[in-house]
């Protein structure tokens, strides 16, 4: 097992309300010690969560709850972020704690009502809620720091009330129109990376539980959209059932039609540089798999939890019996540490694919600009050979790549040889952290400013910063939104008129 923590800390506050709702918790729990009537505001909270749950489940927990905001925004950075113990998520725990909590809460409320009709009644009643909020803040806060930010929420009595209310909403059929669930555009496009599970505040596993309508119908889902924001494939959204049905009817992109489960054997592991290796797999079952340059495949890294990692194909696939992938080891990376430490030549592994078509040039494309930095050069290794050998209508192909050091330029001699052999191909490389003989110093954007991009289609793969800057430069040179095709290491939303697809 990798030394990396399976569960990932990530931003969970996507609105101002979620970012600052924790102030309400401090206002009631701390301010209420001096002004007990502040505790009466909790009645609005209880009413709000009960009503919203009838229509949309535990939406309140993930989008409004002040304690949830405290756990996610303030305490998450301090948390050990461990796996939530199963017994804390069990029905006996939830039922038992609900009875215990409500008994003590009811006893305090009855005690406050003994002062009914007196000047101190509202203060005494308000203090019941202040005390409750203070206890939850302290106990939930301790669990958040020493276990997981949302540990308390597993057996929170208010969460239990929401689930009961939600059940009533589902029984009456109201939720068929009002509920909004995590929805996958098509399961066949899922990378099975488990990222949605790794970032989920409740440690649920959406990628393993989508129903026939492509929705994650789990009563504990708090609709926080953290999985949506972090999905590497960009195929998750929050939708109502009607919209989910419409998405289900969308055709599967051509690049995913040949996806299949593959048993393979590792035939070679070549060291390219420090923390960078090229793995070659021989297909066993099936014995032949047809894939295109520019696609990617999934490599299974663990069985429990089931998890794959997506890597661009670096081989051409002439015999359809082998595939190669260049993999860079990421420090404390859950998948790459397993691959580098445990995968050996001769091992049997499970693959899925081929997948993707965003970097596969459409037929009839005559001018292409390939732009890459870092490990983003991988898909262009087979792409250059493919378009030059098999697409006689191609008039020009420019490959611009950048690395930190000259030693990091993968397949540098190969591309230079291709440049000399085919007048249609132009190869330019640049390094950013050293003065290397025969190479300019800087970033790929420096070279992009000097090229003629007229009439070209641009294919970008690399870091978010590079993709955004390259898009801007090439747009200034006249390329239109439909001329761009890109993958990046991070989710990109600021590029107008483009839709991102990713390999990993």
URBEL-V614451 format. One line per field, one symbol per residue. psi: psi as a letter, one per 20 degrees, with the letter a starting at -180 (. if undefined). A space follows every 10 residues. Layout:
psi->???
This chain:
psi->qqiqphpppr pjojrhghhj hhhhghgghg hihhnhihhi hhhhgggghg ghhhhkbkhg hiihphhhgg ghgghghiqi lrppphhijq ghgggghggg ghghghhhgh hhiijpirhi ghggghhghg gghggggggh gghggieqhk ghihjphhhg ghhghhhhhh hijhihhhqp qppphphiip ikijhhhhip hjlrmgiijp aijkqnmphi pjkijhhghj ohikjqroqr hghhhghhip qpqhijhjpr ppprpohqop ohapkpqopp pppgorippp rqpirrrppp hqgoqpprqp pqpirhkhij iqqqpppppp pkpgghhggh hhpqpiqprp rqarqqjhjo pqpiphpqop pqqbiihghi ghgggghhhi niiphqppop qqrgqhiinp kghghhghgh hoiippppqq qijroppjpr pbrhhghhii rojpjqppop pbqggggggh ggghghjiqr hiippqqrir ppijopjqoq qrh.
